[in-house]
Amino acid sequence: MKLIRSLAQTLPVAAAVVSASASAGISNGEVRLGFLTDFNSIYADSAGQGSLIAAEMAIDEFGGEVLGAPIRIYPVDHRLNPDHALAEAERLRTEYNIDALVEMVGTNVAVPLQRYAREHNIAALHVGTASSELTNTHCSPVGVHWAYDTHALAAGTANAMINRGAETFYFVTVDYAFGHTMEADARRTIERQGGTVRGRALHEFRASDVSEALLEAEAAGADVIALANAGGDHRTTVRQAYEFGILGGNSEVVALLTAINNVQQLGMYVSEGLIFTTGFYWNYDEETRAFSRRFVERHGSIPNMLQAGTYSAVLHYLKGIERAGTDEAQAVMAAMRELPVNDAFARNGYLREDGRMVHDMYLVEVKSPTEQDERWDYLRVLDVIPGDDAYRPLEESQCELVR
């Protein structure tokens, strides 16, 4: 089992008695974060311990306190199980009176946790979950969605392939809400741009074999086979596509959601030429490299967009508390919207009324192994997609908060 650390264990001041200088605006005299993520299943490498470390890095930048009150973090493995996640959220609320729920990778757990947080006026900082419905039909006045979403990833990649001359697409889709949302967002972009979707093949969640879906997609003869899955499902699909000769074959294979650690695990020979959209690349500029070096010192590997996004979301939340003078959820959200988002993850980002944090995205391609200049130098940035182009326009939103 992977090590799960809490800030209370690493910063004794956070576990000690409440500071006498703690602001009267801070409930319980502490800022308490319930950190729910996948520590041991298919998203553990994408989020998990790395995301917890990123959250700790943001807390450390505040010296472990905000408005004179210590910051405490409570890490929980939600097991990708919505019932267990809700039970843990209830435990964190009743036992510790937490101020925020953080990370929450996995649409099947994020949506019920979004509702729970709204019912109890708890800030919900979603990072690892992809579904754009968190800021659409499931939007919340106390919920934000930070690093990316299905609309930004699907629109970026689909547009890129059409611009490269692709006309027909076929989907290999994981059969649950996340995969269906990802596919639907990509379909809208493809059809808006005049492309054609020839069909889709579904595979089960946590599949050990997706060969039937891949062979069905290959037989369709589309220009592009688009993978609407993530985590372990994504790695299984790419590995089998390579083994069957589908990667590098007549259809181009694109990932609608992947992270750099998947490239690392699969190897550059297997994933060479794979195109995808990401919200963060560690080797983009000096600021991303400096943050990533600090992350490597703690984690031993480079951060992906989920982990860097967690750092950014927690950092901005603490800035919101500082500006608002309180940890009351709606007041903090209002302050977060007033502040621009400028950090190692996002430049000139901003938080909309639907909870979407808008920032630039990057279209990237996996390099050939012969092009690698240094360790972890896996990607080539092909284009920068402005945030206002990447995310769903507010005029198309079904969020009740959008006026």
Buried (B, 14 or more C-beta within 10 A) or exposed (E): EEEBBBBBEBBEBBBEEEBEEBBEBBBBBBBBBBBBBBBBBBBBBBBBBBBBBBBBBBBBBBEBBBBBBBBBBBBBBBBBBBEBBBEBBEBBBEEBEBBBBBBBBBBBBBBBBBBBBBEBEBBBBBBBBBBBBBBBEBBBBBBBBBBBBBBBBBBBBBBBBBEEEBBBBBBBBBBBBBBBBBBBBBBBBBEEBEBEBBEBBBBEBBBEEBBEBBBBBBEBEBBBBBBBBBBBBBBBBBBBBBEEEBBEEEBBBBBBBBBBBBBBBBBBEBBBBBBBBBBBBBBBEEEBEEBBEBBBEBBEBBBBBBBBBBBBBBBBBBBBBBBBBBBBBEBBBBBBBEBEBBBBBBBEBBBBBBBBBBBBBBBBBBBEEEEEEEEBBBBBEBEEBEBEBBBBEBEEBEBEBBE
